[in-house]
Amino acid sequence: MNRITGRAGGDNLIEMSPTESFNDDINGYSQHASSSTGSFQQGQSASFITPDVCVETCESLSTSLASLASSDHSDNPQLEAQTSERINALTGLSRKRALFLKFRSRIDKQQQSKDSVFFRDGLRRIDFVLSYVDDKAGERKQERRRVYEANLTKVGLELETEDKSESEDGKTYFVKIHAPWEVLATYADVLKIKVPFKVNDIPDNTEMPMNWLSTPFRLPETIMHPEPDFFTAPFDKSKSDFFLIDDKETFFPPSNRNRIVYYILSRCSYLREECGDKDKKGIKRLLNNGTYTAAFPLHDCRYWKKSRDLHCESERYSLYKHWARFLFFFKEQPLNLVRKYYGEKIGIYYAWLGFYTEMLLFAAIVGTICFVYGVLTYDDNEWSKEICSAEIGGKIVMCPLCDKKCGFWKLNSTCNSSWQSHLFDNVGTVFFAIFMGIWVTLFLELWKRRQARLEYEWDLVDFEEEQQQLQLRPEYETKCSKRKLNRITQEMEPYLPITSKCARLCLSGATVIFWISLIIACIIGVIAYRLAVYAAFASIMKDNPTTQLHVVGPYITPQLATSVTASCINFVIIMILNLMYEKVAIWITDMEIPKTHLEYENKLTVKMFLFQFVNYYSSCFYVAFFKGKFVGYPGNYIYMFGEWSKLRNEECDPGGCLIELTTQLVIVMTGKQVWGNIQEALVPWLMNWWGSRKARKHPESLYSRWEQDNDLQCFGQLGLFDEYLEMVIQFGFITLFVASFPLAPLLALINNIIEVRVDAWKLTTQYRRPVASKAHSIGAWEEILSGIAVLSVVTNAFIVAFTSDMIPRLVYMYAYHPDGEMNMKGYINNSLSYFNISAIPLANSPEEGENPAWFNSSITFCRYRDFRYPSGHEKQYSHTMQFWHILAAKLAFIIIMEHVVFMVKFFVAWMIPDVPSDVRARVKRERYLVQEYLHNYEVEKLKKQLSHNNCSNDCSCEPMIYPSLSKHEVLSECL
């Protein structure tokens, strides 16, 4: 295999032949000379000759120079002097030759299409590109590159190098890689890549009634279905004539080509065989040690303009035009084109994200209806009227909410928060919590059906985890020095000893526990902040200075100020810990040395989600299930770290803690989504803009396709992982705590409509083309979603029972109303207990000057939120019977709600099959055809072989009787 270079006059690389250097027609480059070409030619003398003649003349001069330099005329001084003069003259001509070739290479580059994805011959497609900067002191790197590229040529890959003089920065070399047919066919057989052998003959009868209604949301048929539907089978190199091969150069699409090349790159050694170090191999290690700066497949064109090369598909342009623009937010996604260009793994993510967004529409509609119900029943809120009433709430004196710095206060000061709480804490909340428990089951079951259809359409039906056992991670192969016999394949394979595996798992588990403990410690710190700062806010706001703010002043209370600031601090801590833990999770997963790529991703998924679960949800769990539940009562308060800490546990407002949970959820959820979208879109754009600032000053013809892609951001190892994690965390917010905020699905829907287009724009315009990879499902995320779905039923039942005031109100209305009427009059007075002010210990009493002006010695009792007997009662300050009735009702509600929802969930899951019947029939049809056609193919091949043998041997024996076989169109095409 010849190695070609675009470098002129180099010592180590073979120069291009004159035909290759100057024949633009063969190279497939533009035939029109650029303006710089013209200026160069005009600047020459009148005797300027044609390029071909110049090169031939220069080469003859080089030959003459070499012959003269080797001659010996020491015995003739005069002849030696003449020879020296001739050598100097020829040396000058050689320098001019080098200068000419340098300028000529720049001319060729200007004539070259900037969107060229082919070698200089215009025929061989560039399947992969390696870039590096030649460091003068990096002799070891040079040796690694030399050996590595030599080993690549040994396995059949073809290389072409662009010299650094051809790059815009004058420093970067580019190694272009092409995989010829033999290499593609060999590794397609190894990787069991499915290829077509017959056009699909099953009619598509999926027409829906009133299908015309979806016309505005559709994309052109050529975009939605960029290639015909075929029956496929795993490629077999020995039976290549069985498959529908029209053109070997285009039979494997670019996504499969770069996948095959990357498979080779990740397993090729960069040390000589005699060194014996098997660990030194793979492009990943070469990127990590700086031998190469980047490795990537090429985009096929600029995203905003089609390629001028008719052989180029320009699929990137189609994706940008019909998918990555926000104006198309209401259109369907071209998933088949996404899969064809980026591979099945990225395609399945966008299919899941689109389906999730569609299902969110129904949850958002129902949640909005529940919120509207709360708005419409705003004036029927009897308990809020009592709180705001000057006759009831204005005369109820409440006990201090903190020690020393908090004074006595009147109940009507919480009027606004009580009205706000009713918007989310009403009967509609219970209905919505039950609905979401059923919705999440429908979402998961319908996604399984959608996924099964995609598995068939994208040839992933037989793609199981067992097949990936053949594709061990290169890191596993190199780090596991011991070998054992595989009982299935009967071949020796590397393995990790059980002692080493256990040690690594223990260290990994300890690291995860440490980081989760760190998160919990941070959350405890935020809680301590809430307890400490609440007293300061209460002292500052005792004279209501915020009332001077005409719009928001009346709504700002110590509780709200504490909740908002604590939520913001918690959000900042979450973001910081995310950045730190991401690197830790990758490190400990690498340390475990997973065997396959699938195992690696699953391990990393579990670690990251476990961390993120605690990081994002812990503050919401605290507000929902702990705040206000362990408070005690005046004179016997419970402190967070003991009485010495002076940090008294927080209490809920008389309207309940639900509004605070809503505040926490809105800040963390919306803050994460807004910040995530800004970070995803803005950061890559700014980095690309800064990195390509110099290249933008040059003419477009000088900015080649590989240089453009090299300036883009790398779609890293966690690129798709982060997208999944972001959406699964959002899924947890809208399911685990949706009873506290029915508008959460609506916010998620709006975010996801933007998210789909932002992710598409980012992937299409700001990132290098990722290496295509296969995936038949969303992997471990599906199990995580199922776990969240089950947990959400429990959390929402507990939120309705213990966080909201729904159950205490119903118990009061049905069992404790004094007049026996079905209304809520008198509920506020019933829900507050009495305490004798004189019995409050000095440590809990307000300091002098902290009490408001209206407080005087005639007030002997204060109220607090609990169901306890008053002072003087034989069971003073112990819980009343109503407290136990309410607790029993709460537990009964949890049990009933959980059982009802789980029964409906399991019934729905049982009723909806995971695989649609038509897909099951198509899969069976395809398997039958594969077996039948392979059988007929083998029989026909045997017939031809026997007939050929009979003819060559002039055999006179009777012809063999073959079984009658039905003829198929595909046989005539293949044979």
Summary of the structure (lengths in Angstrom):
residues: 975
radius of gyration: 37.3
end to end distance: 31.5
largest distance: 136.8
contacts: 2962
relative contact order: 0.10
helix: 61%
strand: 7%
